[in-house]
Amino acid sequence: MLQNLSYGLRLLPSLARDLNRSDLDERQIPRLVFALVDSIFEPEQKLLYLVHPSAGHGDRGQVLHLVERSGASDIPPSATKITVGDGKK
């Protein structure tokens, strides 16, 4: 794990550079984030959600949308959009 963390920390400057490029295509973001996550944690499954504000106000109006996944075959429909504040309590 320490070796993975060390590699991940070496990857951070290039990741920051890539994410701050003026010509960055939004569709490249999941690939960049997954590369960092893979280098540090070596996960079997990854889910990437992006926040899209809804008509509501404050945090409870934000909706997380599943935009990319890896290693997770069956995602229930209820897990593709999650309103901030909903879920297990």
RAPEKA-V382790 format. One record per residue. N is the residue number from 0. RES is the residue in one small letter. PSI is psi in radians with two decimals (* if undefined). Layout:
n=N res=RES psi=PSI
n=N res=RES psi=PSI
This chain:
n=0 res=m psi=-0.71
n=1 res=l psi=-0.67
n=2 res=q psi=-0.72
n=3 res=n psi=-0.74
n=4 res=l psi=-0.74
n=5 res=s psi=-0.77
n=6 res=y psi=-0.74
n=7 res=g psi=-0.70
n=8 res=l psi=-0.59
n=9 res=r psi=-0.48
n=10 res=l psi=-0.42
n=11 res=l psi=-0.81
n=12 res=p psi=-0.73
n=13 res=s psi=-0.60
n=14 res=l psi=-0.81
n=15 res=a psi=-0.73
n=16 res=r psi=-0.81
n=17 res=d psi=-0.73
n=18 res=l psi=-0.39
n=19 res=n psi=0.09
n=20 res=r psi=2.44
n=21 res=s psi=-0.40
n=22 res=d psi=0.32
n=23 res=l psi=2.25
n=24 res=d psi=2.25
n=25 res=e psi=-0.51
n=26 res=r psi=-0.22
n=27 res=q psi=-0.32
n=28 res=i psi=-0.83
n=29 res=p psi=-0.71
n=30 res=r psi=-0.75
n=31 res=l psi=-0.77
n=32 res=v psi=-0.76
n=33 res=f psi=-0.63
n=34 res=a psi=-0.74
n=35 res=l psi=-0.82
n=36 res=v psi=-0.77
n=37 res=d psi=-0.72
n=38 res=s psi=-0.50
n=39 res=i psi=-0.80
n=40 res=f psi=-0.38
n=41 res=e psi=0.94
n=42 res=p psi=2.71
n=43 res=e psi=-0.53
n=44 res=q psi=2.50
n=45 res=k psi=2.40
n=46 res=l psi=2.31
n=47 res=l psi=2.13
n=48 res=y psi=2.49
n=49 res=l psi=2.60
n=50 res=v psi=2.26
n=51 res=h psi=2.10
n=52 res=p psi=2.54
n=53 res=s psi=-2.96
n=54 res=a psi=-0.29
n=55 res=g psi=3.08
n=56 res=h psi=2.60
n=57 res=g psi=-2.95
n=58 res=d psi=-0.62
n=59 res=r psi=-0.24
n=60 res=g psi=-0.16
n=61 res=q psi=2.47
n=62 res=v psi=2.24
n=63 res=l psi=2.23
n=64 res=h psi=2.24
n=65 res=l psi=2.09
n=66 res=v psi=-0.34
n=67 res=e psi=2.57
n=68 res=r psi=2.77
n=69 res=s psi=2.28
n=70 res=g psi=-0.16
n=71 res=a psi=1.95
n=72 res=s psi=-0.93
n=73 res=d psi=1.97
n=74 res=i psi=2.10
n=75 res=p psi=2.55
n=76 res=p psi=-0.56
n=77 res=s psi=-0.26
n=78 res=a psi=0.02
n=79 res=t psi=-0.43
n=80 res=k psi=2.18
n=81 res=i psi=2.16
n=82 res=t psi=2.33
n=83 res=v psi=2.26
n=84 res=g psi=-0.32
n=85 res=d psi=2.93
n=86 res=g psi=-2.80
n=87 res=k psi=2.45
n=88 res=k psi=*
